[in-house]
Amino acid sequence: MIIKIALLVIFFAIMIFVGVYSRRQAKDVNGFVLGGRNVGPWLTAFAYGTSYFSAVVFIGYAGQFGWKYGVSSTWIGLGNAFLGSLLAWVVMGRRTRVMTHHLDAKTMPDYFGKRYDSKSLRIAAAAIAFVFLIPYTASLYKGLSTLFGLAFDIDYKWCVIGMALLTAVYVILGGYMATAINDFIQGLIMLGGIVAVIAAVINGQGGFLSALDKLSKIPGDPTVAAPALKGMNGMFASFFGPDPLNLLGVIILTSLGTWGLPQMVGKFYSIKSEKAVKTGTVVSTVFAVVIAGGCYFLGGFGRLFDSPAIHGAKGIVYDSIVPQMLSTLPDVLIGIVVVLVLSASMSTLSSLVLTSSSTLTLDMLKITCMKKTDEKKTVLVMRIFIVIFIAISVGIALNPDKVPYIAQLMGYSWGALAGAFLAPFLYGLFSKKVTKAAVWANFVWGVGLTVVNMFPALRFIKSPINCGAIAMVGGLILVPLVSLITPKMNKEKVEDMFSCYGEKVVVTKKTVLVEEEDESTDK
């Protein structure tokens, strides 16, 4: 217990020190929200990765989908790495940095307002972001509840309150730069921690081949396996697992979803230069392979640790699977796991609260009732909303029994946000033909489908995960179709927006002297 407490104290001290150190960077709006658009590739890459992966992945998703799909759940982690990180950086990284800098857009709603020349779109996007970031934040706290019950003999509510207060302190003090530096530190902890935990857990089962052999002898679960595979041995140790179709839905939601999440895309706004995007792409992808691939690979062996604690009155308690796997580890390793998951969760939480407060302040209040407010007061208002946002999410998290499983909470959040934002944001970077009506239609589609599916009486898509995936893919089809039949935007304004991609660069040409042909060769 002394070791675990000591690790936590050191961890908390570093986080607060970084917040104090970074406060000089957070004196104006640009510094507080974007770090002055001067953040290097390594910090940005780690900020992207640590905002991506948290207790939601390590405890919730790895446990639930590892139980359902076995080692094939590793595909989810690889999808996160190559679709959610590598491809996102390659396709969106440079164009997002260039376009948002040209438009002077500081947030995703700000981008929508300026790219589509609509104040009402900006306000609507801010409202959607603020509302649907709350369940995601609550899922972070829920992911820590069973873990802290395992590691410490303290009430879960004190863990939630302590984590919330610490995050609020360093985000309020240092803004984006504090979160970026802390994300880098937390990312290093996550990299070392996940490798140590996987090695310890697999070693406890007699090694990788022994664990895989044990897993192959477990028959297919009738509640999760495809009909043709029910009762068949070896499904949980197979390449595609017992239910490949639903596995694909999880890969789409958790990988493609990052392309439309404000807290993820916002990392591209702040990167220092276009050149830094290339370095960030490589670092972010390697980080995702290790963390996401490692988490889901670990979760794939969850059925080897089956115990009465995992079986609740209403079925499998998915959020207890990974903590049950870790309960056999030595105390020192459990302490490392606690710091690992805290690192992952706090990095994501800091990104969420900064995103929500900045969008609400800059994209709703600043353009309505705070038009004449100066920079210092605007930053103060953002700090106040950080406290309010954290308080709301803590209120939800303090009633864990009334909150759905982590995966479902995240499914609702990502489904609404990415379902509404992904298509108009992505197409807006590449196409001049996207219309305001298409953006409105996609907002209604993404949010409407998610909200309707939240009510049991109206639900027509059983899984919130699949619902979110359908919202995203459907938006990619809806936006170009609606754009074909609705009024186009002002051509001159659109051309001016896209002029940033075609700026001419003047260089000094070095003249190359061509040797005269030897006349003798002509004779």
C-alpha positions as CSV (number, residue, x, y, z in Angstrom):
1,M,0.0,0.0,0.0
2,I,2.9,2.4,0.8
3,I,4.4,1.8,-2.7
4,K,1.0,2.4,-4.4
5,I,0.4,5.6,-2.5
6,A,3.9,6.8,-3.1
7,L,3.5,6.2,-6.9
8,L,0.3,8.2,-6.8
9,V,1.8,11.1,-4.8
10,I,4.7,11.4,-7.2
11,F,2.4,11.2,-10.2
12,F,0.1,13.9,-8.8
13,A,3.0,16.2,-7.9
14,I,4.4,16.1,-11.5
15,M,1.0,16.9,-13.0
16,I,0.5,20.0,-10.8
17,F,4.1,21.1,-11.4
18,V,3.5,21.0,-15.2
19,G,0.3,23.0,-14.7
20,V,2.2,25.7,-12.8
21,Y,5.1,25.7,-15.3
22,S,2.7,26.1,-18.3
23,R,0.6,28.9,-17.0
24,R,2.7,31.6,-18.8
25,Q,1.6,30.0,-22.1
26,A,-2.1,30.3,-21.2
27,K,-2.6,34.1,-20.8
28,D,-4.7,34.6,-24.0
29,V,-7.3,32.6,-25.9
30,N,-4.8,31.3,-28.5
31,G,-2.4,30.2,-25.9
32,F,-5.0,28.7,-23.6
33,V,-6.8,26.7,-26.3
34,L,-4.1,25.9,-28.8
35,G,-0.8,26.5,-27.1
36,G,-0.1,29.3,-29.5
37,R,-0.1,26.9,-32.4
38,N,3.5,26.1,-31.5
39,V,3.4,22.6,-30.2
40,G,6.0,20.2,-31.5
41,P,5.3,16.8,-33.3
42,W,6.2,14.6,-30.3
43,L,3.9,16.4,-27.9
44,T,1.1,16.6,-30.4
45,A,1.4,12.9,-31.3
46,F,1.3,11.8,-27.6
47,A,-1.5,14.2,-27.0
48,Y,-3.5,12.6,-29.8
49,G,-2.7,9.1,-28.6
50,T,-3.4,9.7,-24.9
51,S,-6.7,11.5,-25.7
52,Y,-7.6,8.5,-27.8
53,F,-6.9,5.7,-25.2
54,S,-8.1,5.9,-21.6
55,A,-9.8,3.8,-18.9
56,V,-12.6,3.5,-21.5
57,V,-10.3,1.3,-23.6
58,F,-8.2,-0.4,-21.0
59,I,-11.1,-1.3,-18.6
60,G,-14.3,-1.1,-20.6
61,Y,-13.6,-1.9,-24.3
62,A,-10.7,-4.4,-23.7
63,G,-12.8,-6.3,-21.1
64,Q,-16.1,-6.4,-23.0
65,F,-14.8,-7.1,-26.5
66,G,-11.9,-9.3,-25.3
67,W,-14.6,-11.4,-23.6
68,K,-16.8,-11.5,-26.7
69,Y,-14.2,-11.9,-29.5
70,G,-11.2,-13.5,-27.8
71,V,-7.7,-12.7,-29.3
72,S,-9.4,-11.5,-32.5
73,S,-10.3,-8.3,-30.6
74,T,-6.6,-7.3,-31.3
75,W,-8.0,-6.3,-34.7
76,I,-9.7,-3.4,-32.9
77,G,-6.4,-2.1,-31.6
78,L,-4.8,-2.5,-35.0
79,G,-7.7,-0.7,-36.6
80,N,-7.3,2.1,-34.1
81,A,-3.6,2.4,-35.0
82,F,-3.8,2.3,-38.8
83,L,-7.3,3.8,-39.4
84,G,-7.8,5.9,-36.4
85,S,-4.2,7.2,-36.2
86,L,-2.1,6.7,-39.3
87,L,-4.7,7.3,-41.9
88,A,-6.3,10.2,-39.9
89,W,-2.9,11.9,-39.8
90,V,-2.1,11.3,-43.4
91,V,-5.5,12.4,-44.8
92,M,-6.4,15.1,-42.3
93,G,-3.3,16.3,-40.5
94,R,-1.8,18.7,-42.9
95,R,-5.0,20.0,-44.5
96,T,-6.6,20.6,-41.1
97,R,-3.6,22.6,-39.9
98,V,-3.4,24.7,-43.1
99,M,-7.2,25.3,-43.4
100,T,-7.8,26.1,-39.7
101,H,-4.8,28.5,-39.6
102,H,-6.1,30.2,-42.8
103,L,-9.6,30.6,-41.3
104,D,-8.2,31.4,-37.8
105,A,-10.5,28.6,-36.5
106,K,-9.7,27.6,-32.9
107,T,-12.3,24.9,-32.4
108,M,-14.3,22.5,-34.5
109,P,-17.5,24.5,-34.2
110,D,-15.5,27.6,-35.1
111,Y,-14.3,25.7,-38.2
112,F,-17.9,24.9,-39.2
113,G,-19.0,28.5,-38.7
114,K,-16.2,29.9,-40.9
115,R,-15.9,27.2,-43.4
116,Y,-19.7,27.2,-44.1
117,D,-20.2,30.9,-43.4
118,S,-22.9,30.2,-40.8
119,K,-23.1,31.5,-37.2
120,S,-26.0,29.2,-36.5
121,L,-24.0,26.1,-37.6
122,R,-21.3,27.2,-35.2
123,I,-23.7,27.5,-32.3
124,A,-25.4,24.2,-33.0
125,A,-22.0,22.3,-33.3
126,A,-21.0,23.8,-29.9
127,A,-24.2,22.6,-28.2
128,I,-23.8,19.1,-29.7
129,A,-20.1,19.0,-28.5
130,F,-20.9,20.1,-25.0
131,V,-23.8,17.8,-24.4
132,F,-22.3,14.6,-25.9
133,L,-18.9,15.0,-24.4
134,I,-20.4,14.6,-20.9
135,P,-21.3,10.8,-21.2
136,Y,-17.8,10.2,-22.5
137,T,-16.3,11.9,-19.5
138,A,-18.6,9.9,-17.1
139,S,-17.4,6.7,-18.7
140,L,-13.8,7.7,-17.8
141,Y,-14.7,7.9,-14.1
142,K,-16.7,4.6,-14.3
143,G,-13.6,2.9,-15.7
144,L,-11.7,3.7,-12.6
145,S,-14.3,2.5,-10.1
146,T,-13.6,-1.2,-10.1
147,L,-9.8,-0.7,-10.5
148,F,-9.6,1.5,-7.4
149,G,-11.7,-1.0,-5.5
150,L,-9.0,-3.6,-6.4
151,A,-6.0,-1.4,-5.5
152,F,-7.1,0.7,-2.6
153,D,-9.5,0.3,0.3
154,I,-11.2,3.7,-0.3
155,D,-14.6,4.7,-1.4
156,Y,-14.9,5.1,-5.2
157,K,-16.5,8.6,-4.8
158,W,-13.3,10.0,-3.3
159,C,-11.3,8.6,-6.2
160,V,-13.6,10.4,-8.6
161,I,-13.5,13.7,-6.7
162,G,-9.7,13.6,-6.3
163,M,-9.1,12.9,-10.0
164,A,-11.5,15.6,-11.0
165,L,-9.9,18.2,-8.8
166,L,-6.4,17.3,-9.9
167,T,-7.3,17.5,-13.6
168,A,-9.1,20.8,-13.0
169,V,-6.1,22.3,-11.3
170,Y,-3.5,21.7,-14.1
171,V,-5.9,22.4,-17.0
172,I,-7.1,25.7,-15.4
173,L,-3.5,26.7,-14.7
174,G,-1.8,25.8,-17.9
175,G,-4.5,25.2,-20.6
176,Y,-3.5,23.3,-23.7
177,M,0.2,23.4,-23.2
178,A,-0.1,21.8,-19.7
179,T,-2.3,19.0,-21.1
180,A,0.2,18.4,-24.0
181,I,3.2,18.2,-21.7
182,N,1.3,16.0,-19.2
183,D,0.0,13.9,-22.0
184,F,3.6,13.2,-23.1
185,I,4.6,12.1,-19.6
186,Q,1.4,10.1,-19.2
187,G,2.0,8.5,-22.6
188,L,5.5,7.3,-21.5
189,I,4.0,5.7,-18.4
190,M,1.3,4.0,-20.5
191,L,3.9,2.6,-22.9
192,G,6.0,1.1,-20.1
193,G,3.0,0.0,-18.1
194,I,1.1,-1.9,-20.8
195,V,4.2,-3.9,-21.8
196,A,4.8,-4.9,-18.1
197,V,1.2,-5.9,-17.5
198,I,0.8,-8.0,-20.6
199,A,4.1,-9.9,-19.8
200,A,3.0,-10.5,-16.2
201,V,-0.6,-11.6,-17.1
202,I,0.5,-14.0,-19.9
203,N,3.4,-15.3,-17.8
204,G,0.9,-16.2,-15.1
205,Q,-0.9,-18.5,-17.5
206,G,2.3,-20.4,-18.4
207,G,3.3,-18.2,-21.3
208,F,1.7,-17.2,-24.6
209,L,1.4,-20.6,-26.2
210,S,0.0,-22.1,-23.0
211,A,-2.6,-19.3,-22.7
212,L,-3.6,-19.6,-26.3
213,D,-4.0,-23.4,-25.9
214,K,-6.3,-22.9,-22.9
215,L,-8.3,-20.3,-24.8
216,S,-8.8,-22.6,-27.7
217,K,-10.5,-25.2,-25.5
218,I,-13.3,-22.9,-24.5
219,P,-16.5,-23.5,-26.5
220,G,-18.3,-20.7,-28.4
221,D,-20.6,-18.6,-26.2
222,P,-24.2,-18.8,-27.5
223,T,-24.7,-15.2,-26.3
224,V,-22.0,-13.8,-28.6
225,A,-21.1,-16.3,-31.3
226,A,-22.6,-16.2,-34.8
227,P,-25.3,-18.9,-35.1
228,A,-23.2,-21.2,-37.2
229,L,-20.4,-21.1,-34.7
230,K,-22.2,-21.7,-31.4
231,G,-20.6,-24.3,-29.2
232,M,-17.6,-24.7,-31.5
233,N,-14.2,-24.9,-29.7
234,G,-11.4,-22.6,-30.6
235,M,-13.4,-19.5,-31.6
236,F,-11.8,-17.3,-29.0
237,A,-8.3,-18.2,-30.2
238,S,-9.1,-17.8,-33.9
239,F,-8.1,-15.2,-36.4
240,F,-11.5,-13.5,-36.8
241,G,-13.3,-14.7,-33.7
242,P,-16.9,-15.9,-33.1
243,D,-18.7,-12.8,-34.6
244,P,-16.7,-11.0,-37.4
245,L,-19.5,-8.8,-38.5
246,N,-20.1,-7.1,-35.1
247,L,-16.3,-7.0,-34.6
248,L,-16.2,-4.9,-37.8
249,G,-18.7,-2.5,-36.3
250,V,-16.5,-2.0,-33.3
251,I,-13.5,-1.4,-35.5
252,I,-15.4,1.3,-37.5
253,L,-16.7,3.1,-34.4
254,T,-13.5,3.2,-32.5
255,S,-11.2,3.9,-35.5
256,L,-13.2,6.1,-37.9
257,G,-14.8,7.9,-35.0
258,T,-11.6,9.8,-34.1
259,W,-11.9,11.6,-37.5
260,G,-14.9,13.5,-36.2
261,L,-14.3,14.0,-32.5
262,P,-13.5,17.7,-31.5
263,Q,-11.0,16.7,-28.9
264,M,-9.0,14.6,-31.4
265,V,-9.1,16.7,-34.5
266,G,-8.3,19.8,-32.4
267,K,-4.8,18.3,-31.9
268,F,-4.0,19.1,-35.6
269,Y,-4.9,22.8,-35.1
270,S,-2.1,23.3,-32.7
271,I,0.8,21.5,-34.4
272,K,3.8,23.7,-35.0
273,S,4.3,23.2,-38.8
274,E,3.5,21.1,-41.8
275,K,6.8,19.4,-41.5
276,A,6.0,18.4,-37.9
277,V,2.9,16.5,-39.2
278,K,5.1,13.8,-40.8
279,T,6.9,13.1,-37.5
280,G,3.7,13.2,-35.6
281,T,2.2,10.6,-38.0
282,V,4.9,8.1,-37.3
283,V,5.0,8.6,-33.5
284,S,1.2,8.6,-33.1
285,T,0.9,5.3,-35.1
286,V,3.6,3.5,-33.1
287,F,2.0,4.7,-29.9
288,A,-1.4,3.4,-31.0
289,V,0.0,0.0,-32.0
290,V,1.5,-0.6,-28.6
291,I,-1.3,0.8,-26.5
292,A,-4.4,-0.1,-28.4
293,G,-3.0,-3.4,-29.7
294,G,-1.7,-4.3,-26.3
295,C,-5.0,-3.5,-24.5
296,Y,-7.2,-5.5,-26.8
297,F,-4.7,-8.3,-27.0
298,L,-4.6,-8.5,-23.2
299,G,-8.5,-8.4,-23.0
300,G,-8.6,-11.3,-25.4
301,F,-7.5,-13.7,-22.6
302,G,-10.2,-12.5,-20.2
303,R,-12.1,-15.8,-20.3
304,L,-9.1,-17.5,-18.7
305,F,-9.9,-15.5,-15.5
306,D,-13.6,-16.3,-15.3
307,S,-14.9,-16.0,-11.7
308,P,-18.1,-15.4,-9.8
309,A,-17.1,-11.7,-9.6
310,I,-17.7,-11.4,-13.4
311,H,-21.2,-12.8,-13.4
312,G,-23.7,-10.3,-12.1
313,A,-27.5,-10.7,-11.6
314,K,-28.2,-9.3,-15.1
315,G,-25.4,-11.1,-16.9
316,I,-21.6,-10.6,-17.4
317,V,-20.2,-7.5,-15.7
318,Y,-17.9,-6.5,-18.5
319,D,-16.3,-3.7,-16.6
320,S,-15.0,-6.2,-13.9
321,I,-13.2,-8.4,-16.4
322,V,-9.8,-6.6,-16.7
323,P,-9.7,-5.8,-12.9
324,Q,-10.2,-9.5,-12.2
325,M,-7.4,-10.3,-14.6
326,L,-5.1,-7.9,-12.7
327,S,-6.1,-9.1,-9.2
328,T,-3.5,-11.8,-9.3
329,L,-0.6,-9.4,-10.0
330,P,1.9,-8.4,-7.3
331,D,1.2,-5.2,-5.5
332,V,3.9,-3.2,-7.3
333,L,2.4,-4.1,-10.7
334,I,-1.1,-3.2,-9.5
335,G,0.3,0.2,-8.4
336,I,1.8,0.6,-11.9
337,V,-1.5,-0.4,-13.5
338,V,-3.3,2.2,-11.3
339,V,-0.9,4.9,-12.5
340,L,-1.2,3.7,-16.0
341,V,-5.0,3.9,-16.1
342,L,-5.0,7.2,-14.3
343,S,-2.5,8.5,-16.8
344,A,-4.7,7.4,-19.7
345,S,-7.9,8.7,-18.1
346,M,-6.6,12.1,-17.0
347,S,-5.0,12.8,-20.3
348,T,-8.4,12.1,-22.0
349,L,-10.3,14.0,-19.4
350,S,-8.2,17.1,-19.6
351,S,-8.7,17.1,-23.4
352,L,-12.4,16.7,-23.0
353,V,-12.9,19.5,-20.5
354,L,-10.7,21.9,-22.4
355,T,-12.6,21.1,-25.6
356,S,-16.0,21.5,-24.0
357,S,-15.3,24.7,-22.2
358,S,-13.6,26.4,-25.2
359,T,-16.4,25.4,-27.6
360,L,-19.1,26.7,-25.2
361,T,-17.3,30.0,-24.5
362,L,-15.9,30.8,-28.0
363,D,-18.6,29.3,-30.1
364,M,-21.8,30.2,-28.2
365,L,-21.2,32.9,-25.6
366,K,-18.5,34.9,-27.5
367,I,-20.7,35.4,-30.6
368,T,-23.9,36.1,-28.7
369,C,-23.6,37.8,-25.3
370,M,-19.9,38.2,-24.9
371,K,-19.0,40.0,-28.1
372,K,-17.1,42.8,-26.4
373,T,-15.3,40.7,-23.8
374,D,-11.5,41.0,-23.8
375,E,-9.0,38.1,-24.0
376,K,-8.4,37.9,-20.2
377,K,-12.1,37.7,-19.3
378,T,-12.7,35.2,-22.1
379,V,-10.0,32.9,-20.7
380,L,-11.5,33.3,-17.2
381,V,-14.9,32.3,-18.5
382,M,-13.4,29.2,-20.1
383,R,-11.8,28.3,-16.8
384,I,-15.2,28.7,-15.0
385,F,-16.8,26.3,-17.6
386,I,-14.1,23.8,-17.0
387,V,-15.2,23.6,-13.4
388,I,-18.9,23.4,-14.4
389,F,-18.3,20.6,-17.0
390,I,-16.2,18.6,-14.5
391,A,-18.9,19.0,-11.8
392,I,-21.7,17.7,-14.1
393,S,-19.7,14.7,-15.2
394,V,-18.7,13.9,-11.6
395,G,-22.4,14.1,-10.6
396,I,-23.2,11.4,-13.2
397,A,-20.2,9.3,-12.3
398,L,-21.0,9.3,-8.6
399,N,-24.0,7.1,-9.5
400,P,-22.2,4.2,-11.2
401,D,-25.1,1.8,-10.7
402,K,-27.4,4.0,-12.8
403,V,-24.9,4.4,-15.6
404,P,-24.7,1.9,-18.5
405,Y,-21.5,-0.1,-19.3
406,I,-18.5,1.9,-20.4
407,A,-18.7,0.7,-24.0
408,Q,-22.4,1.8,-24.2
409,L,-21.6,5.2,-22.8
410,M,-18.8,5.7,-25.3
411,G,-21.0,4.4,-28.1
412,Y,-23.6,7.1,-27.5
413,S,-21.0,9.8,-27.2
414,W,-18.9,8.9,-30.2
415,G,-22.0,8.0,-32.3
416,A,-23.5,11.4,-31.9
417,L,-20.3,13.5,-32.2
418,A,-18.6,11.6,-35.0
419,G,-21.9,10.9,-36.7
420,A,-22.7,14.6,-36.8
421,F,-19.2,16.1,-37.4
422,L,-17.1,13.6,-39.3
423,A,-18.5,13.9,-42.9
424,P,-19.0,17.7,-43.1
425,F,-15.6,18.3,-41.5
426,L,-13.7,15.8,-43.8
427,Y,-15.5,16.8,-47.0
428,G,-15.1,20.5,-46.0
429,L,-11.3,20.1,-46.2
430,F,-11.3,18.6,-49.7
431,S,-14.5,19.6,-51.5
432,K,-15.7,23.1,-52.6
433,K,-19.2,21.7,-53.3
434,V,-20.4,20.9,-49.7
435,T,-23.5,23.0,-48.8
436,K,-24.8,24.4,-45.6
437,A,-28.0,22.3,-46.0
438,A,-25.9,19.1,-46.2
439,V,-24.1,20.0,-42.9
440,W,-27.5,20.7,-41.2
441,A,-28.9,17.4,-42.5
442,N,-25.8,15.5,-41.2
443,F,-26.1,17.1,-37.7
444,V,-29.8,16.0,-37.6
445,W,-28.9,12.5,-38.8
446,G,-26.0,11.8,-36.4
447,V,-27.6,13.2,-33.3
448,G,-31.1,12.1,-34.2
449,L,-30.2,8.5,-34.9
450,T,-28.2,8.3,-31.6
451,V,-30.8,9.9,-29.4
452,V,-33.7,7.8,-30.9
453,N,-31.7,4.6,-30.3
454,M,-31.0,5.5,-26.7
455,F,-34.7,4.9,-25.8
456,P,-35.6,1.1,-25.5
457,A,-39.1,1.7,-26.9
458,L,-37.8,3.3,-30.1
459,R,-34.5,1.3,-30.4
460,F,-34.2,-0.4,-33.8
461,I,-30.4,-1.0,-33.7
462,K,-29.6,-3.3,-30.8
463,S,-26.0,-2.3,-30.2
464,P,-25.0,1.4,-29.5
465,I,-21.7,0.5,-31.1
466,N,-23.2,-0.5,-34.4
467,C,-25.6,2.5,-34.2
468,G,-22.6,4.8,-33.9
469,A,-20.8,3.1,-36.8
470,I,-24.0,3.4,-39.0
471,A,-24.2,7.1,-38.1
472,M,-20.7,7.8,-39.3
473,V,-20.8,5.7,-42.5
474,G,-24.3,7.1,-43.3
475,G,-23.1,10.6,-43.0
476,L,-20.3,10.0,-45.5
477,I,-23.1,9.1,-48.0
478,L,-25.6,11.7,-46.9
479,V,-23.5,14.8,-47.2
480,P,-22.5,14.5,-50.9
481,L,-26.1,13.5,-51.8
482,V,-27.7,16.5,-50.1
483,S,-25.0,18.8,-51.5
484,L,-26.0,17.8,-55.1
485,I,-29.6,19.1,-54.7
486,T,-29.2,22.1,-52.4
487,P,-28.0,25.7,-53.1
488,K,-24.3,26.1,-53.4
489,M,-22.2,28.5,-51.3
490,N,-20.8,31.8,-52.6
491,K,-18.1,30.8,-55.1
492,E,-15.7,33.6,-54.3
493,K,-15.8,32.9,-50.6
494,V,-15.2,29.2,-51.1
495,E,-12.3,29.9,-53.5
496,D,-10.7,32.2,-50.9
497,M,-11.0,29.5,-48.3
498,F,-9.2,27.0,-50.5
499,S,-6.6,29.4,-51.6
500,C,-4.5,28.3,-48.6
501,Y,-3.7,25.0,-50.3
502,G,-2.4,26.7,-53.5
503,E,-0.2,29.5,-52.2
504,K,2.8,30.1,-54.5
505,V,6.3,30.0,-53.0
506,V,9.1,32.0,-54.6
507,V,12.5,30.4,-54.7
508,T,15.9,31.3,-56.2
509,K,16.7,29.3,-59.2
510,K,20.2,28.0,-59.6
511,T,21.3,28.1,-63.3
512,V,22.9,25.0,-64.6
513,L,25.4,25.5,-67.4
514,V,25.0,23.0,-70.2
515,E,28.3,21.9,-71.8
516,E,28.6,22.7,-75.5
517,E,28.6,19.6,-77.7
518,D,32.0,18.6,-78.9
519,E,32.0,19.6,-82.6
520,S,34.4,16.7,-83.3
521,T,31.7,14.2,-82.5
522,D,29.5,15.6,-85.3
523,K,32.2,14.9,-87.9
